[in-house]
Amino acid sequence: MRYNDTAIDFKYLLVNERDKKFGLTVDSVGFQTIPPNTFYPPAKHPKSHFFKPDKGRILSSNHIIYISKGKGVFSSVTTGKTNIAEGQIILLFPGQWHTYSPSKESGWDEYYIGFEGKIIDNIVAHGFISPDNQILNVGVNGDLVNLYVNAIRVAKEDKRASQQYLAGIALNILGTVLSLTQNKNFDSKESVQKIELAKIIMIEHIHKNINMREIAASLGIGYSTFRKIFKEYTGYTPLQFFHELKLQRAKELLTETSKPLKQIAHELHFGTYEYFLSFFEKRTGQSPSNYRK
């Protein structure tokens, strides 16, 4: 079963002179799932970012690419040809030739964000990240995916000060990557990695009603074991965690949009409008309309 059917979702952004004065600007953010035996990269991207893997390309900004599923290969002038596995980060640097592509047999799921400015130049100059070490191991991590998902949402909403919001998310992504890589204290047990995969499935399908038993089956775990280790790891049962994600998104929609309550309930697949009202008030102590006010 392939849960991630989003296929491709991205935004390329224009940056004005005022935004540049902030010190960090984001020029692109997105996600794409590449099924096995399909063309890569998808032809939907603009010419500035489209490339042929056999020829490679050179970009003008820094990028952080996260492979959450699948495997492939990466090459650059400093790294040489390197195998890429799920749970790995690829760092791209401006002016540097590189190329990468998923394996034909497995495909991959790829999250990316591109940014530039004096802040990242300073980070690179002081050696926090380097072209000499472009592949970082962070493991399968739902929190990291959530940062990318939020960045895509903010970019597509394109509200005032969205560049500053995105700059904060980009630095959060980088900080998370460095913490996971340098401390190396995250639990790499197979069971924990599967829980992180389950979290990613839930994050990516927050607008749907997914079956927790099917998630467990797709990860090769019996449901009772899956439920037990999920609660031990997160403090929530799988369904409770999924509901918490929906609640958080509902709060964002209430405060950041003028969408009617019934539309929010429908978008987040709460079943019925009445159930949404009851669920929200039980979890927050107030009605959705009062929360919005």
ChimeraX attribute file (.defattr): number of C-alpha atoms within 10 A of each C-alpha:
attribute: neighborCount
match mode: 1-to-1
recipient: residues
	/A:1	8
	/A:2	8
	/A:3	14
	/A:4	14
	/A:5	11
	/A:6	11
	/A:7	12
	/A:8	15
	/A:9	15
	/A:10	20
	/A:11	20
	/A:12	18
	/A:13	16
	/A:14	11
	/A:15	12
	/A:16	10
	/A:17	7
	/A:18	8
	/A:19	18
	/A:20	16
	/A:21	11
	/A:22	14
	/A:23	15
	/A:24	22
	/A:25	29
	/A:26	30
	/A:27	20
	/A:28	20
	/A:29	28
	/A:30	21
	/A:31	23
	/A:32	19
	/A:33	21
	/A:34	24
	/A:35	20
	/A:36	14
	/A:37	12
	/A:38	13
	/A:39	13
	/A:40	18
	/A:41	17
	/A:42	14
	/A:43	10
	/A:44	10
	/A:45	13
	/A:46	9
	/A:47	8
	/A:48	10
	/A:49	13
	/A:50	15
	/A:51	19
	/A:52	12
	/A:53	17
	/A:54	9
	/A:55	9
	/A:56	15
	/A:57	18
	/A:58	17
	/A:59	16
	/A:60	14
	/A:61	20
	/A:62	22
	/A:63	22
	/A:64	20
	/A:65	21
	/A:66	28
	/A:67	25
	/A:68	26
	/A:69	18
	/A:70	22
	/A:71	21
	/A:72	19
	/A:73	15
	/A:74	19
	/A:75	18
	/A:76	21
	/A:77	12
	/A:78	13
	/A:79	14
	/A:80	11
	/A:81	14
	/A:82	13
	/A:83	14
	/A:84	23
	/A:85	19
	/A:86	19
	/A:87	19
	/A:88	21
	/A:89	24
	/A:90	18
	/A:91	19
	/A:92	24
	/A:93	23
	/A:94	14
	/A:95	12
	/A:96	16
	/A:97	16
	/A:98	21
	/A:99	20
	/A:100	23
	/A:101	21
	/A:102	28
	/A:103	21
	/A:104	17
	/A:105	13
	/A:106	15
	/A:107	21
	/A:108	23
	/A:109	21
	/A:110	21
	/A:111	23
	/A:112	21
	/A:113	26
	/A:114	22
	/A:115	22
	/A:116	20
	/A:117	18
	/A:118	14
	/A:119	15
	/A:120	21
	/A:121	13
	/A:122	11
	/A:123	12
	/A:124	15
	/A:125	11
	/A:126	10
	/A:127	10
	/A:128	12
	/A:129	17
	/A:130	15
	/A:131	17
	/A:132	11
	/A:133	11
	/A:134	18
	/A:135	19
	/A:136	19
	/A:137	19
	/A:138	23
	/A:139	26
	/A:140	25
	/A:141	23
	/A:142	20
	/A:143	15
	/A:144	20
	/A:145	24
	/A:146	16
	/A:147	16
	/A:148	24
	/A:149	18
	/A:150	13
	/A:151	28
	/A:152	24
	/A:153	17
	/A:154	18
	/A:155	22
	/A:156	16
	/A:157	13
	/A:158	13
	/A:159	11
	/A:160	8
	/A:161	10
	/A:162	18
	/A:163	24
	/A:164	17
	/A:165	16
	/A:166	25
	/A:167	23
	/A:168	16
	/A:169	19
	/A:170	25
	/A:171	15
	/A:172	15
	/A:173	21
	/A:174	18
	/A:175	13
	/A:176	15
	/A:177	21
	/A:178	17
	/A:179	14
	/A:180	17
	/A:181	17
	/A:182	11
	/A:183	8
	/A:184	13
	/A:185	9
	/A:186	13
	/A:187	10
	/A:188	13
	/A:189	8
	/A:190	9
	/A:191	17
	/A:192	18
	/A:193	17
	/A:194	22
	/A:195	24
	/A:196	22
	/A:197	21
	/A:198	23
	/A:199	25
	/A:200	22
	/A:201	19
	/A:202	26
	/A:203	19
	/A:204	18
	/A:205	18
	/A:206	19
	/A:207	17
	/A:208	14
	/A:209	13
	/A:210	16
	/A:211	10
	/A:212	18
	/A:213	16
	/A:214	15
	/A:215	23
	/A:216	20
	/A:217	13
	/A:218	15
	/A:219	17
	/A:220	11
	/A:221	16
	/A:222	14
	/A:223	15
	/A:224	11
	/A:225	12
	/A:226	24
	/A:227	19
	/A:228	14
	/A:229	18
	/A:230	22
	/A:231	16
	/A:232	11
	/A:233	13
	/A:234	13
	/A:235	12
	/A:236	17
	/A:237	18
	/A:238	25
	/A:239	14
	/A:240	12
	/A:241	18
	/A:242	20
	/A:243	19
	/A:244	14
	/A:245	16
	/A:246	23
	/A:247	19
	/A:248	11
	/A:249	15
	/A:250	20
	/A:251	17
	/A:252	12
	/A:253	16
	/A:254	20
	/A:255	13
	/A:256	12
	/A:257	12
	/A:258	10
	/A:259	11
	/A:260	11
	/A:261	18
	/A:262	14
	/A:263	11
	/A:264	21
	/A:265	20
	/A:266	15
	/A:267	14
	/A:268	20
	/A:269	17
	/A:270	20
	/A:271	12
	/A:272	11
	/A:273	16
	/A:274	12
	/A:275	12
	/A:276	23
	/A:277	18
	/A:278	13
	/A:279	17
	/A:280	19
	/A:281	15
	/A:282	11
	/A:283	12
	/A:284	12
	/A:285	11
	/A:286	14
	/A:287	16
	/A:288	20
	/A:289	11
	/A:290	10
	/A:291	14
	/A:292	16
	/A:293	7
